[in-house]
Amino acid sequence: MGRGKIVIRRIDNSTSRQVTFSKRRNGLLKKAKELSILCDAEVGLVIFSSTGKLYDYANTRSDYHL
């Protein structure tokens, strides 16, 4: 049997929200790197935190721009 549905909503506790953001950000960056290696794909990922801080990943040449 499959998993049940969960309700997606904002995390009210700011500390928990920041911890969750950091863990999910690291997971996304890892998946982007794995995808680029396993599939020889050009991957770019841009993430902004709630404070506006930029996190990015790109496996291609640095002269590519969005």
N, C-alpha and C positions, 0 to 999 in steps of 0.2 A: 504494500500500500504506500502511496506517496505521502509527502509531507503535507501538513495542514497549512492553510493560509495564515499569514501573520499580518498584523496591521502595521503599516509603515507610517510613523509619525515622528515629529521632532523630539529629540532627547532633551528634557527640561534641565537636568543637572549639567552645568557647564563643564565640570571636570570629566564626567562620564562622556559627554559629547566630544570633548577634545581627545580623549583616549580612543574612542571609537573612530574618530576621523583619522588619527595617526595610524591605527591598525589597518583600516581600510585603504588608506593612501599607500601604505607600504605593500599591501596585497595587490593593489592595482599596478603599482610600479613593477613588482615582481612578475605579474602576468604579462605586462607589456614587453618586458625584457625576454621572457620565455617565448612569447609569440614571435618576436623578431628573430630569435635564434632558431627555433624549431621549424618555422615556415619560411625563413629567409625573406621576411616581409619588412617593409619600411613602416615603422611605427612611430607615432608621435602622440604624446599624452600631456595635457595641460590641466592642472588642478589648482583652483583657488580656494584658500581656507576662508572661514567666515570673517577673518580679520583682513582679508585681501592679500595674504601672502601667496606668492606663486610657487608652485612645484611643477617641474616639467621633466619629461624624458623624451629623448629622440635618439634613434640608433643610426640615423642617416647623417649625411654631411651637414655641417653646421650652417651652410649658406641657404638651406631651404627655409622658407618662411610660410606661415599660414596666411 
